Amino acid sequence: MHNIDLRSDTVTKPTEEMRKAMYEAELGDDDLDGDPTTLKLQEIASNLMGKEDSLLVSSGSMGNLVCALSHVKPNENMIIGNKSHMFWSTTQGNGHPTYGQINLIFLNEINGLFDLNDIKNPLESSSNQVNLVCIENTHNADNGIPISDEYIKNLSEICNQFNSNLHIDGARIFNAASALNISVDKLVDKAQSVSFCLSKGLACPVGSIISGSKNFISEARKQRKIIGGVMRQTGIISAAGIVALKTMPERMIEDHITAKHLANGLAQIKGIDINPENVHTNIVFFTTKNIPIDDLQQKLDSNGIRCFNLNGRIRMVTHYEIKLEDIDKTLNIISKIMS
Ligand SMILES: *Cc1c(COP(=O)(O)O)cnc(C)c1O
């Protein structure tokens, strides 16, 4: 049976062009000399992000952790959102406090945004300096919503006023840029650092990139080493990354079209609760009215359709292996289950 895997865009396998590039990649020891293919990828990424320098890391979580450790010293403070990936993945495992002795301040997020008045309180009143404010773009748990450059500009002005850095967890920053119809460098230009995943919609087998100033990346390189993040012939990974940055960003829009098609179809099915207006990128969340979420998920699974149940909501994520026909098939099956 052909599986329709909507659990995450991380399930994407490298394209043929990527595999070929990986095979042919020029390699070296990335710690000792800098792997030549990785150096090239980092340069391409820096240009795309409009930053001075970039660094390859093994995952988005490592990228965010390395950025936090580079900006924030022990016993200093950092603001993250209460629905952010940095909260529910790393923080629940206590990553940042454990590894960096970083004090976390959680702020409420609505549609991926902090209230700009809310954020002034911790920045002003904290007896300790807040060294970093983190936002997520697109915002995974808030329907994959893209955060506008205008909001980021306003937020960064407040950060500047209180001498705090701004970090963008841009695991899906290319989805955000595509949905907002803006270039990625413009979208991140007010942030002192950004991390993005090669391994999600960009379809690489592994890897994330962090970008920032020369000084920042030099510190990040040290932090990456400390947490065991150095890899050697990384050109194998980076070769896929180079192909990804050349070929995948321009097709993100296709994933947004399939996601919208899914959301519109779901809205027509009795017993499904979704507002298609909330779907802007490649992430679709919905709930059910009459049957438990677990039941629906299990029945979908036995029909070859994979998805996640995340805290009582079904999440489906589109990506380049998902075609419109797959969405139609998914909608058909959900419709049968629900009736
Ligand atoms: C997936 C994701 C990450 C982490 O990426 P991994 O490569 O899985 O560690 C970080 N932030 C957001 C918003 C994500 O969606």
The ligand as an SDF file (V2000), in Angstrom:
LIG
                    3D

 15 15  0  0  0  0  0  0  0  0999 V2000
   11.2720   20.9100   13.7580 C   0  0  0  0  0  0  0  0  0  0  0  0
   11.4540   22.1550   14.4990 C   0  0  0  0  0  0  0  0  0  0  0  0
   12.6280   22.3830   15.2350 C   0  0  0  0  0  0  0  0  0  0  0  0
   13.6710   21.3140   15.4940 C   0  0  0  0  0  0  0  0  0  0  0  0
   14.1930   20.7110   14.4270 O   0  0  0  0  0  0  0  0  0  0  0  0
   14.8850   19.2520   14.5870 P   0  0  0  0  0  0  0  0  0  0  0  0
   15.7220   19.2160   13.3810 O   0  0  0  0  0  0  0  0  0  0  0  0
   13.7470   18.2740   14.5810 O   0  0  0  0  0  0  0  0  0  0  0  0
   15.6480   19.2450   15.8470 O   0  0  0  0  0  0  0  0  0  0  0  0
   12.7780   23.5900   15.8390 C   0  0  0  0  0  0  0  0  0  0  0  0
   11.8400   24.5430   15.7370 N   0  0  0  0  0  0  0  0  0  0  0  0
   10.7030   24.3540   15.0480 C   0  0  0  0  0  0  0  0  0  0  0  0
    9.7120   25.4710   14.9580 C   0  0  0  0  0  0  0  0  0  0  0  0
   10.4610   23.1580   14.4130 C   0  0  0  0  0  0  0  0  0  0  0  0
    9.3200   22.9770   13.7530 O   0  0  0  0  0  0  0  0  0  0  0  0
  1  2  1  0
  2  3  1  0
  2 14  2  0
  3  4  1  0
  3 10  2  0
  4  5  1  0
  5  6  1  0
  6  7  2  0
  6  8  1  0
  6  9  1  0
 10 11  1  0
 11 12  2  0
 12 13  1  0
 12 14  1  0
 14 15  1  0
M  END
$$$$
